């Protein structure tokens, strides 16, 4: 088991015009204070060195092989180089960087699946330059599901979780307009995601009997049909089906009363019907410490809960807290998974 835990984290550099490079440099500087596990960056050594110099950060950056990263991590920031170079232009995203951004993610998945890394942590990406380069996926999560399938996973289902110190949430529908989310919400989707969350809470988070709370779609969870029929006709039957599977599931609950401290004590994760219903409470409670976790994949992936922040890129004011928490959580999930497999 020690070999499993000694492997470093693979970290994809993300959008180079954003704050990702700065966060990586600052995270390495805080490695001892924040007790970070060893990690290496899939990126561009020249770009990271230039960003360090721009920001006045004393970070030695060197290219290494993934196998050597953990051994040199204490004295330098290890970078596993990409075939595609990246341009250093803070705040100015370019389609020219798209190939390198995607290569970093792809290589990171390869490293985790092959055993060179224990988990994948991804810095934020910008979708527009990727779309301009022909990227055919809605976002990071869907692309990771595609990569998992390429590595032999049978019909992988990537599910987004936002995990903070006080609250974990999962949106059932994700990057859709509110009208589309309502139109596509189905009992089958709720059941499928509920089963994945239950399994991952046990296998990754180490909670033997996870408690799942489901938010209602409508105000007051429909209030007996007076504020919409979806909660009684779609959400409630799906929850009853999950209960029949032996899953501890409650709801649908009024979303305006399920996120205060006393209510949160009654469940381990909240499953919400649409994007903002899930993301607003968890980010409000702990914006800087919340982590994006992808469930349902045959490997561990975490990410900061924020975006590229082009407006502050290269200014030296970006906070690395969410990236640091993403690294620590990825390491803990790898530890939990390895421990469970060894029992």
ABEGO torsion letter per residue (X at the ends): XAAAAABBBBBBAEBAABAAAAAAAAAAAAAAAAGBBBBBBBBBAAAAAAAAAAAGBBBBBBBBBAAAAAAAAAABBBBBBBABBBBBBBGBBBAAAAAAAAAAAAAAAAAAAAGABABBBBBBBBAAAAAAAGBABABAAAAAAAAAAAAGBBGBBBBBBBBBAABBBBBABBBBBAAAAAAABBAAAAAAAAAAAAAAAAAAAGBABBBBBBBBABBGGGGGGAAEAAAAAAAAAAAAAAAAAGBBBBOBBBAAAAABAAAAAABABBBBABAAAAAAAAAAABAAABBBBBBGBABBBBBBABBAGAAABGAGABBAAAAAAAAAAAAAAAAAAAAAAAX
